[in-house]
Amino acid sequence: MRVSFTPTFIRQLKSLPEKLQTEALEKIEMFGDIKNHQFLKIHKLKGRLNSRYSFSVNFSTRIVFCYLKNKPKEACLLAISDHEVYEI
């Protein structure tokens, strides 16, 4: 799967502590292989984010993304943060 990033996502990722950045990049690499999606516990969000999906980097950090409609095997990472990420 091809993975792209929004400028907001990149800015948020760079603002994280180095150890957490490394952990996030490892999870993003895993995310690129569809076989790992069940392990990452990817889930569809509800409410105003019902067109978005999420997976965990660790106990408190989440990544929110969407699948691109025109490109079924491509996802765009939108935001990374603690549970406040759901307020995007």
Summary of the structure (lengths in Angstrom):
residues: 88
radius of gyration: 12.0
end to end distance: 24.1
largest distance: 34.5
contacts: 233
relative contact order: 0.24
helix: 38%
strand: 27%
